[in-house]
Amino acid sequence: MIRSQMIHARIQPALKREAEKVFRVLGLTTSDVINALYAQVRLRKGIPFSLDIPNSKTQKAIQEARKNKGVTFKTVEEFDRRYNI
């Protein structure tokens, strides 16, 4: 009986390095994370997180935050008012 199988994937080197730093902090290996992802896909019968493209207002907020011009909000309602959602 096969106990494990190999997965071969290409990934950007910087993305791999940065993600693996996070895994180490969490005490996980890349294999642990892949196994957890596959288990969640099986459980949920789909990708276990959103793959939506942010709307224009959310994109604007993301751009502001990346330029260190982001605004903090105490509630979701404050955010909605700021961006007229």
HUUR-V641339 format. One record per residue. RES is the residue in one small letter. BURIAL is # if it has 9 or more other C-alpha atoms within 8 Angstrom, else .. Layout:
res-><RES;RES>
burial-><BURIAL;BURIAL>
This chain:
res-><m;i;r;s;q;m;i;h;a;r;i;q;p;a;l;k;r;e;a;e;k;v;f;r;v;l;g;l;t;t;s;d;v;i;n;a;l;y;a;q;v;r;l;r;k;g;i;p;f;s;l;d;i;p;n;s;k;t;q;k;a;i;q;e;a;r;k;n;k;g;v;t;f;k;t;v;e;e;f;d;r;r;y;n;i>
burial-><.;.;.;.;.;.;.;.;.;.;.;.;.;.;.;#;.;.;.;#;.;.;#;#;.;.;.;#;#;.;.;.;#;.;.;.;#;.;.;#;#;.;.;.;.;.;.;.;.;.;.;.;.;.;.;.;.;.;#;.;#;#;.;#;#;.;.;.;.;#;.;.;.;.;.;.;.;#;#;#;.;.;.;.;.>
